Amino acid sequence: QVDKASIQHGGESVAAVLRAHGVRFLFTLVGGHISPILVACEKLGIRVVDTRHEVTAVFAADAVARLTGTVGVAAVTAGPGLTNTVTAVKNAQIAQSPVLLLGGAASTLLQNRGALQAIDQMALFRPLCKFCASVRKVRDIVPTLRAAMAAAQSGTPGPVFVELPIDVLYPYFIVQKEMVPTKPPKDLMGRVVSW
């Protein structure tokens, strides 16, 4: 699923797709789940604009979309970061504004296990967005984002949402170090938690 020898990570893939689509601004409220995207965007010359609240990031992306006719992009962290964007996403839906919302998520191994800020984000955004996808493999980042950008602008324009779990964005060596246990737990509670 991942090239362990590659030094490129998922955040760089996201930034490359955004740049290829002419994205000049990425609006955000910085969070750990999405940090690789922000760093990679800055390296590629995409201006990262840090806001004070997630809803402001999406309103700003909506403004870019309306003023330029291109897709406006916002990236926010998982759980409450995403729930804070609902008003602005609904506003973009009503205005038929092409907005791409990138949302961080708990690692794929920890989803549905009570991980930090883990909620069913897809269920929240399906009624609001023309396109919703959750990326589970690094190799799926590019085609998923291309499909999202196309959906945002095709037919009646509107918002789209792509969920990017933390283990898909960070470099492999960090994911392995932070998220893969080195030795199996011996006590009952440890086995239950790592199940």
N, C-alpha and C positions, 0 to 999 in steps of 0.2 A: 504493500500500500504506500510505502514511502521509501525514497532512495536514501538510505542511511549515510551514504558517502557525500550526498549533495550538501553544499553549504547554503543553497537557497532555501528559504522557508516560505510558508504560506502567505505571510504578510507581504512579502516581495511579489508574489504572484498577483495578489489583489491590487497592489500599487501599479504593477505593469499593465493590467487590464484597464484600470482607470485612466492611466496616461494614454494608452492606445485609443481610448474613446474621447480624448480631448478634455478630460476633467482637469480643471485648474484649481478648484477649491475642495477641501474636505472639511466639513463642519463636525465638531465632536465635543464631548466632555470626556476628557482623558480617563481611561480605565485600564486595568491590567489585562482584561480579556482581549482588548483590541490593540494593545501597544505595538505589536509588530507591524500592523497596518500603518499606524501613524508614523513610525520611524522610517519605514520604507517609502511612504509617500513623500516625506520631506527630502529624502535622498534623491528622489526622481523629479524634484522641483514642483510637486503639487503642494500648494499652500495649505497647511493644516491650521484651521482657525478653531481655537479652544473657546468654548462658550461657558457660561456659568450654570446652565441647565440643559438637559437633553432636549427638551421641547424647543428651546431656542435654536439648537443645532439643526433640527428638522425644519423649523420655520425659515432659517437662513438658506438651507438647501432648496426649499420651495421657492424662495425669492429668486435665487440664481436660475432655477428652471423657468420661472415666468419671465424674467428679464432677458434671458439669453436664448431660450428655446432649446437648450440642451438639458441633459439629466443633471439635476442637483443631487449631491451625495452627502450623506451624514453617516457617521459611525458612532455607536454607543455601546456601552458595556451591557452585560447580561442582566436579566431579571428586572430590578427596579429601574435600571437605566433605560431599558426598552419600554417598560410600562409608562414611564414619564413622557414618551413620545407620542402617545396615542392621539391626543388632541391635534397635534400638527400633522400627523399622518392622515387623519380623517379630513382635515382641512385640505390637504393636497388631493385627496380622493375627490372631494366635492368640486374642487377647482380644476380637476383633470390635469394636474401638474405632474410631470415625470420626475419622480424623486426615487432615488435608490437609498434604502436604509440598510446599512450593514450592522448586524447585531452580534455581539460576542455571546458565547454560550459556555456552559460547563464542558469539561472534556467528555468525549464520547464514552469513555469507560465509566464515568460517574453520573451520567444522565439517568434520571429516574431513581436516584439513590440518595436524594437529599443533599446534593452538592450545593456549594455557596451560590446563591442567586439563581438557582435553577428553577425555572417554571416552564410550562408548555407555551413557549413563545410563538410557535406556529399557529396554535389555536387562537391566540390573541390577534394575529395579523391577517389570517386568511380572509375575514370579512372586510378588511380595509384595503387590501392590496390586490393588484391584478395578477401578481406572481409571487409565490412564496417558496423558498427552497432552503433546506438545511444541508450544508456540505459536510460529508462524512470522510472524505479522502482528499488529500492534497491535490491529486491529479484532477479532481472534479471542480476545483476552484475556478479555473479559467473558463471552461464551458458553461458553468452555472452563472457566472457573472456576465458573460456575453449574452446569454439567454435573458437574464434579468434586464440588462440595458436595452435589449431589443423590445422586450415586453413593455417597458416603461414608455417607450415612444411609439409603439405600433397601435393602430386603430385609435381608440380613444385613449389619450395619454393618462397616466396615473402612477401612483406609488407602487413600488415593488420592495420586497424584503428578502434578504439573504442572511441566514444564520450561520455563523462561523465558530465552531467550537474551538476552545483555546488550544487543544492539542493539534489542530489542523494548521494553526497560524504560527506557532513557535517553532524554532529549529529542533530537529529530531533529538539532538543530544540533550537539550533542556527538557523536552517532554520525557525522555527516558529517565533522566536523573530525578525529575520532580514527581512523576506520575506512575512510575513502574516500581513496585516494591522490590527491594534487592533480595530479600529472603522471605519465605512464607512465614506468616505469624503462627505461633504455637498455641497461644491461649484461645479459648473459645470466642471471646469478644473480638479479638483480632481477626479470626477466621470469618466471623459474621460480617465485620466491616469490609473486609476485602473480597467477600463473595461476589 
